[in-house]
Amino acid sequence: MEKFKADIYVDADACPVMIKEEINKYSKMYRFEPIFVTSFAHASNADQPGRWILVDARPEEVDMYIHNHSKKNDIVVTQDHALASLLIPKGVYVITPRGKHFQENEMERVLHERYLSAKARRSGKHSKGPAKFTKEDAERFSSVFCEILSNVEGK
């Protein structure tokens, strides 16, 4: 397989199967090979398309692998706000499985909201958690993902 201008890294531990399928479908169309990074604790025996990297099950191990290997113009799919805040200054495109494309100018607010939520949980307040993943989320992801792939392909 030829060397690409950019890599696609997927934080595969918490990525919905539907989104992994979309990543494989569109990556193939744009001639990219996605790299799915997962911990041994979340590894599957099933033969899955794409390149799979297995890391230790220690906390943040997947995030550290992605952070250490990503470079400018790479694409990362993750819902981890802290990881996104580390990648964006490197020139990495960061998108969530729900299609949110993180921008540098919003990261301070996003991290502050994350901090407030964690603080509330520690004090005993529990929220309902994220809404159920929908078909609309997948469609939004596909649209944003293809736009980013097109931008990267043109560089």
Contacts in CASP RR format, 6 or more apart in sequence:
PFRMAT RR
TARGET T0000
AUTHOR 0000-0000-0000
METHOD contacts of the structure
MODEL  1
MEKFKADIYVDADACPVMIKEEINKYSKMYRFEPIFVTSFAHASNADQPG
RWILVDARPEEVDMYIHNHSKKNDIVVTQDHALASLLIPKGVYVITPRGK
HFQENEMERVLHERYLSAKARRSGKHSKGPAKFTKEDAERFSSVFCEILS
NVEGK
1 33 0 8 1.000
2 31 0 8 1.000
4 31 0 8 1.000
4 32 0 8 1.000
4 33 0 8 1.000
5 73 0 8 1.000
5 152 0 8 1.000
5 153 0 8 1.000
5 155 0 8 1.000
6 32 0 8 1.000
6 71 0 8 1.000
6 73 0 8 1.000
6 74 0 8 1.000
6 75 0 8 1.000
6 152 0 8 1.000
6 155 0 8 1.000
7 32 0 8 1.000
7 35 0 8 1.000
7 69 0 8 1.000
7 70 0 8 1.000
7 71 0 8 1.000
7 74 0 8 1.000
7 75 0 8 1.000
8 23 0 8 1.000
8 27 0 8 1.000
8 32 0 8 1.000
8 33 0 8 1.000
8 34 0 8 1.000
8 35 0 8 1.000
8 74 0 8 1.000
8 75 0 8 1.000
8 76 0 8 1.000
8 77 0 8 1.000
9 34 0 8 1.000
9 35 0 8 1.000
9 37 0 8 1.000
9 66 0 8 1.000
9 69 0 8 1.000
9 70 0 8 1.000
9 74 0 8 1.000
9 75 0 8 1.000
9 76 0 8 1.000
9 77 0 8 1.000
10 20 0 8 1.000
10 23 0 8 1.000
10 34 0 8 1.000
10 35 0 8 1.000
10 36 0 8 1.000
10 37 0 8 1.000
10 76 0 8 1.000
10 77 0 8 1.000
10 78 0 8 1.000
11 37 0 8 1.000
11 62 0 8 1.000
11 63 0 8 1.000
11 66 0 8 1.000
11 76 0 8 1.000
11 77 0 8 1.000
11 78 0 8 1.000
11 79 0 8 1.000
11 80 0 8 1.000
11 83 0 8 1.000
12 20 0 8 1.000
12 36 0 8 1.000
12 37 0 8 1.000
12 38 0 8 1.000
12 42 0 8 1.000
12 52 0 8 1.000
12 62 0 8 1.000
13 38 0 8 1.000
13 39 0 8 1.000
13 42 0 8 1.000
13 62 0 8 1.000
14 79 0 8 1.000
14 97 0 8 1.000
15 23 0 8 1.000
15 36 0 8 1.000
15 77 0 8 1.000
15 79 0 8 1.000
15 97 0 8 1.000
16 97 0 8 1.000
16 133 0 8 1.000
16 138 0 8 1.000
18 133 0 8 1.000
18 138 0 8 1.000
19 77 0 8 1.000
19 97 0 8 1.000
19 138 0 8 1.000
19 141 0 8 1.000
20 36 0 8 1.000
20 48 0 8 1.000
22 138 0 8 1.000
22 141 0 8 1.000
22 142 0 8 1.000
22 145 0 8 1.000
23 34 0 8 1.000
23 77 0 8 1.000
23 145 0 8 1.000
24 34 0 8 1.000
24 49 0 8 1.000
24 50 0 8 1.000
26 142 0 8 1.000
26 145 0 8 1.000
26 146 0 8 1.000
26 149 0 8 1.000
27 33 0 8 1.000
27 34 0 8 1.000
27 50 0 8 1.000
27 149 0 8 1.000
30 146 0 8 1.000
30 149 0 8 1.000
30 150 0 8 1.000
30 153 0 8 1.000
31 153 0 8 1.000
32 149 0 8 1.000
33 50 0 8 1.000
33 51 0 8 1.000
34 50 0 8 1.000
34 51 0 8 1.000
35 50 0 8 1.000
35 51 0 8 1.000
35 52 0 8 1.000
35 53 0 8 1.000
36 48 0 8 1.000
36 50 0 8 1.000
36 51 0 8 1.000
36 52 0 8 1.000
36 53 0 8 1.000
37 53 0 8 1.000
37 55 0 8 1.000
37 62 0 8 1.000
37 65 0 8 1.000
37 66 0 8 1.000
38 52 0 8 1.000
38 53 0 8 1.000
38 54 0 8 1.000
38 55 0 8 1.000
38 62 0 8 1.000
39 54 0 8 1.000
39 55 0 8 1.000
39 56 0 8 1.000
39 57 0 8 1.000
39 58 0 8 1.000
39 61 0 8 1.000
39 62 0 8 1.000
40 54 0 8 1.000
40 55 0 8 1.000
40 56 0 8 1.000
40 57 0 8 1.000
41 57 0 8 1.000
43 52 0 8 1.000
43 54 0 8 1.000
53 65 0 8 1.000
55 61 0 8 1.000
55 62 0 8 1.000
55 65 0 8 1.000
63 78 0 8 1.000
63 80 0 8 1.000
63 82 0 8 1.000
63 83 0 8 1.000
66 76 0 8 1.000
66 78 0 8 1.000
66 83 0 8 1.000
66 87 0 8 1.000
67 83 0 8 1.000
67 86 0 8 1.000
67 87 0 8 1.000
70 76 0 8 1.000
70 87 0 8 1.000
70 90 0 8 1.000
70 92 0 8 1.000
71 90 0 8 1.000
71 92 0 8 1.000
72 90 0 8 1.000
72 91 0 8 1.000
72 92 0 8 1.000
73 91 0 8 1.000
73 92 0 8 1.000
73 93 0 8 1.000
73 152 0 8 1.000
73 155 0 8 1.000
74 92 0 8 1.000
74 93 0 8 1.000
75 92 0 8 1.000
75 93 0 8 1.000
75 94 0 8 1.000
75 95 0 8 1.000
75 145 0 8 1.000
75 148 0 8 1.000
75 149 0 8 1.000
75 152 0 8 1.000
76 83 0 8 1.000
76 84 0 8 1.000
76 87 0 8 1.000
76 92 0 8 1.000
76 93 0 8 1.000
76 94 0 8 1.000
76 95 0 8 1.000
77 95 0 8 1.000
77 96 0 8 1.000
77 97 0 8 1.000
77 145 0 8 1.000
78 84 0 8 1.000
78 94 0 8 1.000
78 96 0 8 1.000
79 96 0 8 1.000
79 97 0 8 1.000
79 98 0 8 1.000
81 102 0 8 1.000
81 107 0 8 1.000
81 110 0 8 1.000
81 111 0 8 1.000
81 114 0 8 1.000
82 111 0 8 1.000
82 114 0 8 1.000
83 94 0 8 1.000
84 94 0 8 1.000
84 102 0 8 1.000
84 107 0 8 1.000
84 110 0 8 1.000
85 107 0 8 1.000
85 110 0 8 1.000
85 111 0 8 1.000
87 94 0 8 1.000
88 94 0 8 1.000
88 102 0 8 1.000
88 103 0 8 1.000
88 104 0 8 1.000
88 107 0 8 1.000
89 104 0 8 1.000
93 101 0 8 1.000
93 148 0 8 1.000
93 151 0 8 1.000
93 152 0 8 1.000
94 101 0 8 1.000
94 102 0 8 1.000
95 101 0 8 1.000
95 102 0 8 1.000
95 141 0 8 1.000
95 144 0 8 1.000
95 145 0 8 1.000
95 148 0 8 1.000
96 102 0 8 1.000
96 141 0 8 1.000
97 133 0 8 1.000
97 137 0 8 1.000
97 141 0 8 1.000
98 133 0 8 1.000
98 137 0 8 1.000
98 140 0 8 1.000
98 141 0 8 1.000
99 137 0 8 1.000
99 140 0 8 1.000
99 141 0 8 1.000
99 143 0 8 1.000
99 144 0 8 1.000
99 145 0 8 1.000
100 144 0 8 1.000
101 144 0 8 1.000
101 148 0 8 1.000
102 110 0 8 1.000
117 127 0 8 1.000
120 127 0 8 1.000
121 127 0 8 1.000
END
